[in-house]
Amino acid sequence: MKGFISPTLHPLKSLLLFIVFVVAGLFIGNFLAVVLVKMIWGYGVVQTAEMLGKPSAYPESRSALVLFQGMVHFVGFTVASLAFLRVNAHRPGAFLSPRAVVPFYLLLGSAVLLLVILPASSWVVHWNATVDFPAFLEGFERWAKAKEDALRELTLELTKINTIPQLILGMVVFAVLPAIGEELAFRGIVQQELQRWWRNPHLAIWVSAIVFGIIHLQFYGVVPRIMLGLIFGYLYWWSGNIWVPIIGHFMNNGFMVLMMFLAQRQAVTMNVESTEPNSWPLSLISLGLTAILLYGLYTSFRRLPAPLEEEPHF
C-alpha cells in the first residue's frame, strides 16, 4: 500500500502532525466528557476525577464513567484520525483501503482467527502476567504493578454489566469504538506512514504493534497486546482494507465483553480476566488451527486483484 497522502509532507512530519491531532483530540474529548457527565449526572470535575481514581467506591456512577471513557476514546482516536486524514490525505478512503472490497468469507475468517487463537495465547498472557523484572528495574516494576492494579480495577468496575442496555453500551464503548479508533490510528495511519517512510512493511507492522501495546500502559499485558497488534497489522497489509483489522479487533473485544456479561449472569463459567493458561491439548489445537487460518488468509488475500496504489512523492 503506497498511500494517498499529501505529496508535500514527509512521513515523519505527517506522523508528528498526527500526534498533535491525537493530543488535541484527547484534550477536547476530556472536556466534552466532563461537560456531558455534568449535564446528565451532575458530577463535577473533582468528583469525576475521584470516580476515575477509585471507581469501586462509586458504583452508582458506573454508567457515567463508561460514557466518559467512550467520549474520550471516540474524540481522541476516531475523530482525531478522521480529521487528520481529511486535512492531510488527498483521498482518505483510498488511503485507508486501497483494496475497496474484500470477500465476506475473508472478513469472517479474520474474525474467527481472533477467537481461535485465544487458548494458545493464554500461555503468553500467563507468562507476561507473572514476569519478574531484573533488580535494577525494581522502581519501574513497582510503578508498573501499581498502574496495572489501578487500570485493572477501573476495567473490572466498568465491565460490571447486569442489563441488556448496559451490555449494548459496553459493546459500543469497549468493542466498537476501540476497534474503529485504534485501527484507524495504529494501522490506518501509523503503520502506513512508517511503511511509506521505511519502505519495509514488516518493520512498520512491528513498530506500530509495539507502540499499540505500550500505549495502553499495562505492562503485565503488553506482550499479548503486541501480538494482537501484529495480527491486525499483517491482516491489514495482506488485505489492503481497513475493515479487516477493525472487524478482527471488534471480535476480540466484543467476545470479552459478552463473556463478562454472561459470567456475571452465571450463564457461563469462563473467566476471560483470568491469566491462567489453558490446557496443553486445547492450546496445541488452537495453535494448529491458528497457523492454518493464518496461512489460508495469507494465500487467499494474495490471490485477490492488486489493490489500488499511488506512488508517493515527498
DASUL-V908844 format. One record per residue. N is the residue number from 1. RES is the residue in three letters. SS is DSSP state (a for helix, b for strand, c for the rest). PHI is phi in radians with two decimals (999 if undefined). OMEGA is omega in degrees with one decimal (none if undefined). Layout:
N_RES_SS_PHI_OMEGA, N_RES_SS_PHI_OMEGA
This chain:
1_MET_c_999_-178.2, 2_LYS_c_-1.45_175.8, 3_GLY_c_1.81_178.9, 4_PHE_c_-2.08_-175.6, 5_ILE_b_-1.82_-179.8, 6_SER_c_-0.98_-178.5, 7_PRO_c_-1.24_-178.9, 8_THR_c_-1.59_-173.4, 9_LEU_c_-2.04_175.7, 10_HIS_c_-1.17_-178.9, 11_PRO_a_-0.96_179.1, 12_LEU_a_-1.12_177.7, 13_LYS_a_-1.13_177.9, 14_SER_a_-1.11_179.0, 15_LEU_a_-1.16_177.8, 16_LEU_a_-1.10_177.0, 17_LEU_a_-1.11_179.3, 18_PHE_a_-1.11_176.8, 19_ILE_a_-1.04_177.6, 20_VAL_a_-1.06_179.1, 21_PHE_a_-1.09_-178.4, 22_VAL_a_-1.17_179.1, 23_VAL_a_-1.05_177.6, 24_ALA_a_-1.08_178.9, 25_GLY_a_-1.09_179.0, 26_LEU_a_-1.16_176.9, 27_PHE_a_-1.11_-179.8, 28_ILE_a_-1.13_178.8, 29_GLY_a_-1.07_177.3, 30_ASN_a_-1.10_179.6, 31_PHE_a_-1.07_-179.5, 32_LEU_a_-1.11_179.7, 33_ALA_a_-1.14_178.3, 34_VAL_a_-1.08_179.5, 35_VAL_a_-1.09_-178.2, 36_LEU_a_-1.12_179.5, 37_VAL_a_-1.12_178.2, 38_LYS_a_-1.13_-177.5, 39_MET_a_-1.18_-173.8, 40_ILE_a_-1.51_-173.5, 41_TRP_a_-1.91_178.7, 42_GLY_c_1.47_179.0, 43_TYR_c_-1.36_177.7, 44_GLY_c_-1.49_-177.6, 45_VAL_a_-1.09_-178.1, 46_VAL_a_-1.13_178.8, 47_GLN_a_-1.08_179.8, 48_THR_a_-1.09_178.3, 49_ALA_a_-1.09_178.2, 50_GLU_a_-1.12_-179.8, 51_MET_a_-1.14_177.8, 52_LEU_a_-1.18_-179.6, 53_GLY_a_-1.33_-179.3, 54_LYS_c_-2.43_-173.6, 55_PRO_a_-1.12_-177.9, 56_SER_a_-1.15_179.1, 57_ALA_a_-1.43_-178.2, 58_TYR_c_-2.28_-176.3, 59_PRO_a_-1.07_-179.1, 60_GLU_a_-1.28_-176.9, 61_SER_a_-1.70_-173.1, 62_ARG_a_-1.01_-179.0, 63_SER_a_-1.10_178.7, 64_ALA_a_-1.12_-179.3, 65_LEU_a_-1.21_177.6, 66_VAL_a_-1.09_178.5, 67_LEU_a_-1.13_177.0, 68_PHE_a_-1.04_179.8, 69_GLN_a_-1.05_-179.2, 70_GLY_a_-1.12_-179.8, 71_MET_a_-1.14_179.8, 72_VAL_a_-1.08_-178.9, 73_HIS_a_-1.16_-177.6, 74_PHE_a_-1.06_-178.2, 75_VAL_a_-1.31_-175.7, 76_GLY_a_-1.20_-178.0, 77_PHE_a_-2.00_-176.1, 78_THR_a_-1.17_-178.0, 79_VAL_a_-1.12_-179.7, 80_ALA_a_-1.08_179.7, 81_SER_a_-1.14_-179.3, 82_LEU_a_-1.17_178.1, 83_ALA_a_-1.15_177.2, 84_PHE_a_-1.04_-179.8, 85_LEU_a_-1.14_179.3, 86_ARG_a_-1.11_-178.7, 87_VAL_a_-1.42_-165.5, 88_ASN_a_-1.89_-176.4, 89_ALA_b_-1.98_177.4, 90_HIS_c_-1.11_-177.4, 91_ARG_c_-2.41_-174.8, 92_PRO_a_-0.94_-179.2, 93_GLY_a_-1.08_180.0, 94_ALA_a_-1.25_177.4, 95_PHE_a_-1.14_-178.7, 96_LEU_a_-1.31_-175.9, 97_SER_c_-2.36_175.7, 98_PRO_c_-0.98_172.3, 99_ARG_c_-1.72_-169.7, 100_ALA_c_-1.18_-174.8, 101_VAL_c_-2.21_175.7, 102_VAL_c_-2.17_179.7, 103_PRO_c_-0.95_-176.2, 104_PHE_a_-1.05_-176.2, 105_TYR_a_-1.14_176.8, 106_LEU_a_-1.35_172.9, 107_LEU_a_-1.10_179.1, 108_LEU_a_-1.13_178.8, 109_GLY_a_-1.07_178.6, 110_SER_a_-1.14_178.5, 111_ALA_a_-1.21_-179.6, 112_VAL_a_-1.09_179.0, 113_LEU_a_-0.94_-176.7, 114_LEU_a_-1.23_174.1, 115_LEU_a_-1.52_-177.3, 116_VAL_a_-1.10_-173.9, 117_ILE_c_-1.36_-171.9, 118_LEU_a_-1.00_-179.9, 119_PRO_a_-1.06_179.3, 120_ALA_a_-1.15_-177.7, 121_SER_a_-1.27_-179.8, 122_SER_a_-1.08_178.0, 123_TRP_a_-1.23_176.1, 124_VAL_a_-1.20_177.4, 125_VAL_a_-1.03_-179.3, 126_HIS_a_-1.09_-179.8, 127_TRP_a_-1.07_-177.5, 128_ASN_a_-1.15_-178.0, 129_ALA_a_-1.25_-176.4, 130_THR_c_-1.98_-176.4, 131_VAL_c_-1.16_175.6, 132_ASP_c_-1.88_178.1, 133_PHE_c_-1.43_176.5, 134_PRO_c_-1.11_-173.3, 135_ALA_a_-1.02_-175.9, 136_PHE_a_-1.25_176.4, 137_LEU_a_-1.87_-176.7, 138_GLU_a_-1.06_179.5, 139_GLY_a_-1.10_177.3, 140_PHE_a_-1.12_-179.2, 141_GLU_a_-1.11_178.3, 142_ARG_a_-1.11_179.3, 143_TRP_a_-1.11_-178.1, 144_ALA_a_-1.11_179.4, 145_LYS_a_-1.16_178.8, 146_ALA_a_-1.12_178.6, 147_LYS_a_-1.13_179.8, 148_GLU_a_-1.08_-179.5, 149_ASP_a_-1.12_-179.0, 150_ALA_a_-1.14_-179.8, 151_LEU_a_-1.21_177.3, 152_ARG_a_-1.14_178.2, 153_GLU_a_-1.07_179.9, 154_LEU_a_-1.11_-178.9, 155_THR_a_-1.09_-178.8, 156_LEU_a_-1.11_180.0, 157_GLU_a_-1.21_-177.2, 158_LEU_a_-1.26_-178.8, 159_THR_c_-1.75_169.9, 160_LYS_c_-1.40_-171.6, 161_ILE_c_-1.95_-174.4, 162_ASN_c_-2.00_-176.2, 163_THR_c_-2.25_178.4, 164_ILE_a_-1.09_176.4, 165_PRO_a_-1.02_176.8, 166_GLN_a_-1.16_177.4, 167_LEU_a_-1.12_179.6, 168_ILE_a_-1.10_178.3, 169_LEU_a_-1.09_178.5, 170_GLY_a_-1.10_178.0, 171_MET_a_-1.09_-179.6, 172_VAL_a_-1.15_-172.6, 173_VAL_a_-1.32_-172.9, 174_PHE_a_-1.79_179.8, 175_ALA_a_-2.15_-175.6, 176_VAL_a_-1.18_-175.8, 177_LEU_a_-1.12_176.8, 178_PRO_a_-1.11_-179.4, 179_ALA_a_-1.08_-178.4, 180_ILE_a_-1.31_-174.7, 181_GLY_a_-1.12_-176.8, 182_GLU_a_-1.26_177.3, 183_GLU_a_-1.28_173.4, 184_LEU_a_-1.02_-175.3, 185_ALA_a_-1.27_-169.3, 186_PHE_a_-1.47_177.3, 187_ARG_a_-1.64_-174.6, 188_GLY_a_-1.14_-176.8, 189_ILE_a_-1.98_-174.2, 190_VAL_a_-1.05_-178.4, 191_GLN_a_-1.08_-178.2, 192_GLN_a_-1.15_-179.7, 193_GLU_a_-1.20_175.3, 194_LEU_a_-1.13_178.1, 195_GLN_a_-1.16_178.4, 196_ARG_a_-1.14_-178.3, 197_TRP_a_-1.34_-172.8, 198_TRP_a_-1.59_-176.6, 199_ARG_c_0.99_179.7, 200_ASN_c_-2.33_-175.9, 201_PRO_a_-1.07_-178.4, 202_HIS_a_-1.15_178.4, 203_LEU_a_-1.10_179.1, 204_ALA_a_-1.09_-179.9, 205_ILE_a_-1.13_-178.2, 206_TRP_a_-1.16_-178.4, 207_VAL_a_-1.15_179.3, 208_SER_a_-1.14_177.6, 209_ALA_a_-1.18_178.7, 210_ILE_a_-1.15_176.9, 211_VAL_a_-1.07_178.2, 212_PHE_a_-1.02_-179.7, 213_GLY_a_-1.23_-174.9, 214_ILE_a_-1.24_-172.5, 215_ILE_c_-1.13_177.0, 216_HIS_c_-1.32_176.3, 217_LEU_c_1.05_174.0, 218_GLN_c_-2.11_-169.4, 219_PHE_c_-1.32_173.9, 220_TYR_c_-1.57_172.5, 221_GLY_c_-2.51_-173.6, 222_VAL_a_-1.23_-177.0, 223_VAL_a_-1.17_175.1, 224_PRO_a_-1.03_178.5, 225_ARG_a_-1.20_176.1, 226_ILE_a_-1.11_176.8, 227_MET_a_-1.05_176.7, 228_LEU_a_-1.07_178.6, 229_GLY_a_-1.06_177.3, 230_LEU_a_-1.13_179.2, 231_ILE_a_-1.08_178.6, 232_PHE_a_-1.06_-178.1, 233_GLY_a_-1.12_-179.7, 234_TYR_a_-1.25_175.6, 235_LEU_a_-1.05_179.2, 236_TYR_a_-1.18_-179.5, 237_TRP_a_-1.12_-179.4, 238_TRP_a_-1.16_-171.7, 239_SER_a_-1.48_-175.2, 240_GLY_c_1.22_-177.7, 241_ASN_c_-2.44_-173.5, 242_ILE_a_-1.16_-178.7, 243_TRP_a_-1.24_179.3, 244_VAL_a_-1.14_177.0, 245_PRO_a_-1.17_177.9, 246_ILE_a_-1.09_-179.5, 247_ILE_a_-1.17_176.5, 248_GLY_a_-1.09_179.1, 249_HIS_a_-1.10_178.7, 250_PHE_a_-1.09_-179.5, 251_MET_a_-1.07_179.9, 252_ASN_a_-1.08_-177.8, 253_ASN_a_-1.23_-178.5, 254_GLY_a_-1.10_177.4, 255_PHE_a_-1.08_179.1, 256_MET_a_-1.08_-179.4, 257_VAL_a_-1.09_-179.3, 258_LEU_a_-1.10_-179.9, 259_MET_a_-1.15_176.4, 260_MET_a_-1.10_179.4, 261_PHE_a_-1.08_-178.6, 262_LEU_a_-1.17_179.0, 263_ALA_a_-1.16_179.3, 264_GLN_a_-1.18_175.5, 265_ARG_c_-1.61_179.5, 266_GLN_c_1.04_177.0, 267_ALA_c_-1.53_176.4, 268_VAL_c_-2.39_178.4, 269_THR_c_-1.81_-178.8, 270_MET_c_-1.18_176.6, 271_ASN_c_-1.93_-175.2, 272_VAL_c_-1.27_177.7, 273_GLU_c_-1.52_-179.0, 274_SER_c_-1.18_176.2, 275_THR_c_-1.79_177.4, 276_GLU_c_-1.36_-178.8, 277_PRO_c_-1.31_173.5, 278_ASN_c_-1.30_-179.3, 279_SER_c_-1.13_179.9, 280_TRP_a_-1.04_-179.5, 281_PRO_a_-1.01_-179.5, 282_LEU_a_-1.13_-179.4, 283_SER_a_-1.17_178.8, 284_LEU_a_-1.18_175.6, 285_ILE_a_-1.09_178.4, 286_SER_a_-1.04_-179.7, 287_LEU_a_-1.11_179.5, 288_GLY_a_-1.13_179.0, 289_LEU_a_-1.13_178.1, 290_THR_a_-1.10_179.5, 291_ALA_a_-1.09_179.3, 292_ILE_a_-1.13_-179.8, 293_LEU_a_-1.13_179.3, 294_LEU_a_-1.05_180.0, 295_TYR_a_-1.14_179.0, 296_GLY_a_-1.11_178.0, 297_LEU_a_-1.14_179.8, 298_TYR_a_-1.03_-178.0, 299_THR_a_-1.20_179.9, 300_SER_a_-1.20_177.9, 301_PHE_a_-1.12_-179.4, 302_ARG_a_-1.16_-179.0, 303_ARG_a_-1.40_179.0, 304_LEU_c_-1.26_175.7, 305_PRO_c_-1.00_-178.3, 306_ALA_c_-1.02_179.4, 307_PRO_c_-1.23_178.5, 308_LEU_c_-1.13_-178.0, 309_GLU_c_-2.38_174.3, 310_GLU_c_-2.45_-177.0, 311_GLU_c_-1.23_-177.8, 312_PRO_c_-1.36_174.9, 313_HIS_c_-2.34_177.8, 314_PHE_c_-2.66_none
